Amino acid sequence: MLPETTPEDSGTTNPPPAGDKRSPERVVLRADLRAALPDASAAVLVTVAVFVFLYARVESGDSATVAVMPFMNDAGTYWMYLLSQAFGWSGLLWAWGTVMLGLLLSGPRPTRLPVPRQVLERWHRTTSLTTMALMSAHALMFAAELVRYEAQLGWAQRLWAGFADTFVPGWYDSGTGRIAIPLGQGALYLAIPLGLLFYIRHRIGANTWRRLHRFVIVVYVLSVWHTLLYGTNVWYGEWPRTVLWLLQLPVAALLLLRLLRPARRAERLGAPGRREGGPLPARAMPGWVLRAAGRVAAVAVVVGLVLVVASGRDGGRERPAEPPTTSPHAPETD
């Protein structure tokens, strides 16, 4: 979740003044972890606030989660599940922020920025690290709730059940989780290596890192998809689901701008079959086709998001007048 282009493609930052023969300072993970402490602290505060909100909603009887799963009307018992939800929501918020920063930094260079570009790049790196931590905490708390939930099993079996349902693709076999859980796992398993590759790009090469890093947008899409499918707080066609869809509009718009006006000359589309200074080699045509298809897909996404928000047909379902008689996750009893 780092920018595709930074001032130095060699994996360094803060180049020395002209005439200074010292090696430029390389961004290291340890320094960014220290710099991420204020950001992570803010994320913890947001998570606590979301947890308190979700807890209060359960206690008041207004929770959409309880409407989906009536047996969870005891917030004191299911507090780990609520905390998992809180980490998930703050993780999605931080993912949105770091993707927005990445698209801003890797797209057309703004003539004016509210803060120096190096500060934005550091924020992008630290919010990326915080996002990975929040995603991991979301998964771990979900696993902890599953371990607590399987009370009829022995401890070894409980630990395995919680681990497998949370971290093994295809293992979770209940309801929409059969699709939504693997999507979340895919987001987590892609986010961590793609984010950390930044710190070794001087070893793998800037071009290799840049190509791999483009898949970060896939991480974000999987995260949103996972939330829309499995986030019980946004199952129904109410304002939380509408807000979630609305937040995707600026991401899609920045992505489209990034594709239409790339900062790197090599990524510019140009006329088919030609490049600056002469005809485009035949071997480069597949790349041109992919770049053109990407621009068409981005336009389609923006149009689709506008239609979803304007029409209100966002996949949400009607809240039932009465709670369901059965639940997809009914608790086990002795």
VMD Tcl script that draws the C-alpha trace (Angstrom):
set ca {
  {0.00 0.00 0.00}
  {2.78 2.29 -0.99}
  {3.04 4.73 -3.90}
  {3.97 3.32 -7.28}
  {6.40 6.15 -7.85}
  {8.47 8.14 -5.41}
  {11.21 10.68 -6.02}
  {13.86 7.95 -6.12}
  {13.13 4.71 -7.98}
  {16.24 3.18 -6.44}
  {14.49 2.73 -3.12}
  {16.07 5.72 -1.40}
  {14.87 9.08 -0.22}
  {16.29 12.43 0.84}
  {19.09 12.61 -1.79}
  {22.15 14.55 -0.59}
  {22.94 18.02 -1.92}
  {24.87 18.36 -5.16}
  {28.55 17.66 -4.61}
  {27.89 15.52 -1.53}
  {29.29 12.04 -2.26}
  {27.59 10.33 0.68}
  {25.08 7.60 -0.15}
  {21.49 8.82 0.02}
  {19.55 7.72 3.08}
  {17.45 4.60 2.42}
  {14.01 4.30 3.96}
  {14.13 1.42 6.44}
  {11.30 -0.46 8.07}
  {12.46 0.24 11.61}
  {12.30 4.00 11.08}
  {8.84 3.79 9.55}
  {7.60 1.61 12.42}
  {8.68 4.33 14.85}
  {7.08 6.99 12.66}
  {3.86 4.94 12.56}
  {3.32 5.07 16.33}
  {1.16 8.25 16.26}
  {-0.82 6.89 13.34}
  {-1.29 3.52 15.04}
  {-2.36 5.24 18.24}
  {-5.01 7.15 16.35}
  {-6.17 3.88 14.77}
  {-6.51 2.31 18.22}
  {-8.63 5.24 19.40}
  {-10.85 4.96 16.34}
  {-11.17 1.21 16.90}
  {-12.19 1.76 20.52}
  {-14.78 4.33 19.44}
  {-16.21 1.95 16.84}
  {-16.27 -0.88 19.39}
  {-18.16 1.27 21.91}
  {-20.63 2.25 19.17}
  {-21.20 -1.36 18.12}
  {-21.49 -2.50 21.74}
  {-24.07 0.20 22.47}
  {-26.05 -0.76 19.36}
  {-26.25 -4.36 20.54}
  {-27.29 -3.31 24.02}
  {-30.01 -1.01 22.65}
  {-31.35 -3.67 20.29}
  {-30.65 -1.56 17.17}
  {-27.68 -3.59 15.91}
  {-27.89 -4.91 12.36}
  {-25.61 -7.74 13.49}
  {-28.22 -8.90 15.96}
  {-30.90 -8.60 13.28}
  {-28.85 -11.02 11.18}
  {-27.80 -13.26 14.10}
  {-30.33 -12.92 16.95}
  {-28.32 -15.10 19.33}
  {-25.66 -12.36 19.47}
  {-27.87 -10.02 21.50}
  {-25.48 -10.40 24.46}
  {-22.67 -7.90 23.87}
  {-20.80 -9.03 26.98}
  {-20.53 -12.58 25.66}
  {-19.69 -11.71 22.05}
  {-17.39 -8.78 22.75}
  {-14.51 -10.40 20.81}
  {-16.65 -10.61 17.69}
  {-17.61 -6.94 18.12}
  {-13.94 -6.05 18.58}
  {-13.13 -7.98 15.41}
  {-15.76 -5.91 13.61}
  {-14.28 -2.71 15.05}
  {-10.77 -3.62 13.85}
  {-12.24 -4.48 10.46}
  {-13.94 -1.11 10.09}
  {-10.91 0.90 11.21}
  {-8.74 -1.26 8.94}
  {-10.98 -0.50 5.97}
  {-10.89 3.21 6.80}
  {-7.08 3.18 6.98}
  {-6.91 1.16 3.76}
  {-9.06 3.80 2.07}
  {-6.74 6.54 3.31}
  {-3.50 4.86 2.28}
  {-4.89 3.97 -1.17}
  {-6.01 7.57 -1.66}
  {-2.54 8.81 -0.71}
  {-0.90 6.28 -3.01}
  {-3.05 7.26 -5.98}
  {-2.43 10.95 -5.29}
  {1.32 10.43 -5.13}
  {1.58 8.15 -8.16}
  {-0.71 10.13 -10.45}
  {-0.26 13.56 -12.06}
  {2.02 15.62 -9.87}
  {-0.07 18.40 -8.24}
  {1.53 21.82 -8.48}
  {0.51 22.60 -4.92}
  {0.30 20.22 -1.99}
  {-0.93 21.09 1.52}
  {2.24 19.54 2.99}
  {5.63 18.65 1.48}
  {5.61 15.61 -0.78}
  {8.06 13.75 1.46}
  {5.61 14.10 4.35}
  {2.79 12.65 2.23}
  {5.04 9.75 1.26}
  {5.86 9.08 4.90}
  {2.15 9.22 5.80}
  {1.46 6.77 3.01}
  {4.04 4.33 4.33}
  {2.91 4.61 7.95}
  {-0.79 4.28 7.15}
  {0.10 1.22 5.09}
  {1.83 -0.38 8.08}
  {-1.09 0.51 10.33}
  {-3.54 -0.98 7.84}
  {-1.66 -4.28 7.85}
  {-1.72 -4.34 11.65}
  {-5.46 -3.59 11.77}
  {-6.23 -6.29 9.21}
  {-4.21 -8.80 11.23}
  {-5.96 -7.79 14.47}
  {-9.34 -8.15 12.73}
  {-8.50 -11.73 11.72}
  {-6.99 -12.64 15.10}
  {-10.01 -11.42 17.06}
  {-12.31 -13.33 14.70}
  {-10.26 -16.46 15.36}
  {-10.37 -15.82 19.12}
  {-14.18 -15.56 19.01}
  {-14.37 -18.85 17.11}
  {-12.16 -20.53 19.73}
  {-14.42 -19.26 22.52}
  {-17.48 -20.25 20.54}
  {-16.55 -23.92 20.07}
  {-16.94 -24.64 23.78}
  {-17.95 -28.27 23.26}
  {-14.53 -29.14 21.77}
  {-11.24 -29.80 23.52}
  {-8.68 -27.02 23.56}
  {-6.55 -28.46 20.77}
  {-9.61 -28.89 18.54}
  {-10.89 -25.41 19.43}
  {-7.57 -23.81 18.52}
  {-7.42 -25.70 15.24}
  {-11.05 -24.87 14.37}
  {-10.51 -21.16 15.05}
  {-7.24 -21.09 13.10}
  {-8.54 -23.09 10.13}
  {-11.82 -21.19 9.79}
  {-9.96 -17.88 9.91}
  {-6.76 -18.48 8.01}
  {-7.16 -21.56 5.77}
  {-8.83 -20.68 2.43}
  {-11.92 -22.75 1.75}
  {-12.19 -24.16 5.28}
  {-14.99 -21.89 6.53}
  {-18.22 -23.47 5.30}
  {-21.11 -21.43 6.66}
  {-23.40 -19.07 4.73}
  {-21.92 -16.14 2.85}
  {-18.65 -16.75 4.69}
  {-17.83 -19.45 2.16}
  {-17.16 -16.62 -0.30}
  {-16.51 -13.65 1.95}
  {-13.89 -15.25 4.21}
  {-11.58 -16.30 1.33}
  {-11.89 -12.77 -0.07}
  {-10.72 -11.35 3.25}
  {-7.93 -13.91 3.46}
  {-6.81 -12.98 -0.03}
  {-6.69 -9.30 0.95}
  {-4.61 -10.07 4.06}
  {-2.23 -12.47 2.34}
  {-1.58 -10.00 -0.47}
  {-1.39 -6.85 1.65}
  {1.50 -7.90 3.86}
  {4.05 -8.96 1.21}
  {3.05 -6.21 -1.23}
  {3.42 -3.59 1.49}
  {6.71 -4.86 2.88}
  {8.35 -5.34 -0.53}
  {8.92 -1.58 -0.55}
  {11.69 -2.02 2.03}
  {13.66 -4.47 -0.13}
  {13.04 -2.92 -3.53}
  {16.72 -2.00 -3.77}
  {17.30 -5.79 -3.86}
  {14.54 -6.85 -6.25}
  {14.76 -3.78 -8.47}
  {12.51 -0.75 -8.69}
  {10.80 -1.95 -11.87}
  {9.93 -5.35 -10.37}
  {8.65 -3.71 -7.21}
  {6.57 -1.24 -9.22}
  {4.94 -3.99 -11.28}
  {4.09 -6.01 -8.16}
  {2.88 -2.99 -6.25}
  {0.15 -2.29 -8.78}
  {-1.71 -5.27 -7.32}
  {-2.30 -3.25 -4.14}
  {-5.53 -2.00 -5.66}
  {-6.63 -5.66 -5.77}
  {-6.12 -5.81 -1.99}
  {-8.42 -2.85 -1.53}
  {-11.09 -4.24 -3.88}
  {-11.04 -7.58 -2.05}
  {-11.36 -5.77 1.30}
  {-14.40 -3.79 0.19}
  {-15.97 -6.86 -1.41}
  {-15.40 -8.85 1.79}
  {-17.08 -6.09 3.80}
  {-20.10 -5.79 1.51}
  {-20.65 -9.55 1.64}
  {-19.86 -10.31 5.28}
  {-20.12 -7.03 7.18}
  {-23.43 -7.52 8.97}
  {-23.51 -3.80 9.75}
  {-23.93 -3.14 6.01}
  {-26.11 -6.08 4.99}
  {-29.24 -3.98 4.80}
  {-29.96 -1.19 2.32}
  {-29.47 1.57 4.90}
  {-27.15 4.54 5.30}
  {-23.98 2.60 6.35}
  {-24.04 0.65 3.08}
  {-24.70 3.84 1.09}
  {-21.73 5.58 2.77}
  {-19.50 2.60 2.01}
  {-20.39 2.82 -1.69}
  {-19.97 6.61 -1.71}
  {-16.44 6.32 -0.33}
  {-15.44 4.30 -3.38}
  {-16.20 7.16 -5.78}
  {-13.07 9.25 -5.01}
  {-10.91 6.11 -5.12}
  {-12.25 5.19 -8.56}
  {-11.94 8.78 -9.79}
  {-8.31 9.06 -8.66}
  {-7.54 5.67 -10.20}
  {-9.05 6.79 -13.51}
  {-7.04 10.03 -13.38}
  {-3.92 8.02 -12.54}
  {-4.48 5.85 -15.63}
  {-5.42 8.69 -17.99}
  {-2.54 10.94 -16.91}
  {0.26 8.71 -15.59}
  {3.28 10.45 -14.10}
  {5.70 8.08 -15.86}
  {6.16 8.68 -19.59}
  {6.45 4.94 -20.30}
  {2.91 4.39 -19.00}
  {1.27 6.94 -21.30}
  {-1.06 5.39 -23.82}
  {-0.53 7.35 -27.02}
  {-1.94 6.29 -30.37}
  {-2.22 2.54 -31.02}
  {0.80 1.19 -32.84}
  {2.95 4.26 -32.20}
  {5.16 5.70 -29.50}
  {7.08 8.90 -29.07}
  {9.82 9.03 -31.66}
  {8.63 6.18 -33.86}
  {6.40 3.16 -34.32}
  {5.59 0.90 -31.38}
  {7.41 -2.49 -31.58}
  {5.13 -5.50 -32.05}
  {6.25 -6.97 -28.74}
  {4.96 -3.84 -26.96}
  {1.43 -4.09 -28.35}
  {0.12 -6.45 -25.61}
  {1.18 -3.88 -23.01}
  {-0.61 -1.12 -24.92}
  {-3.76 -3.27 -25.09}
  {-3.61 -3.95 -21.34}
  {-3.17 -0.26 -20.54}
  {-6.09 0.64 -22.81}
  {-8.26 -2.07 -21.24}
  {-7.38 -0.76 -17.80}
  {-8.56 2.71 -18.72}
  {-11.83 1.35 -20.14}
  {-12.37 -0.75 -17.00}
  {-11.73 2.27 -14.75}
  {-14.29 4.33 -16.69}
  {-16.79 1.48 -16.34}
  {-16.16 1.29 -12.58}
  {-16.74 5.03 -12.13}
  {-19.96 4.88 -14.16}
  {-21.09 1.80 -12.27}
  {-20.46 3.41 -8.88}
  {-22.40 6.52 -9.89}
  {-25.33 4.38 -11.03}
  {-25.28 2.32 -7.83}
  {-25.29 5.38 -5.59}
  {-27.84 7.31 -7.68}
  {-30.26 4.40 -8.05}
  {-29.93 3.07 -4.51}
  {-29.63 -0.47 -5.90}
  {-26.51 -1.34 -3.97}
  {-27.13 -4.98 -3.14}
  {-28.53 -4.29 0.31}
  {-31.49 -6.28 1.49}
  {-34.55 -5.22 3.44}
  {-34.28 -5.48 7.21}
  {-36.74 -8.18 8.33}
  {-39.67 -7.10 10.49}
  {-39.02 -10.10 12.72}
  {-35.66 -11.72 13.49}
  {-34.96 -14.90 11.53}
  {-36.01 -18.12 13.20}
  {-32.64 -19.66 12.40}
  {-29.17 -18.21 12.15}
  {-26.30 -19.07 9.85}
  {-24.05 -19.20 12.91}
  {-26.26 -20.61 15.64}
  {-24.14 -21.42 18.72}
  {-23.32 -24.99 19.64}
  {-24.78 -26.33 22.88}
  {-23.68 -29.16 25.11}
}
mol new
graphics top color blue
foreach p $ca { graphics top sphere $p radius 0.5 }
foreach p [lrange $ca 0 end-1] q [lrange $ca 1 end] { graphics top cylinder $p $q radius 0.2 }
display resetview
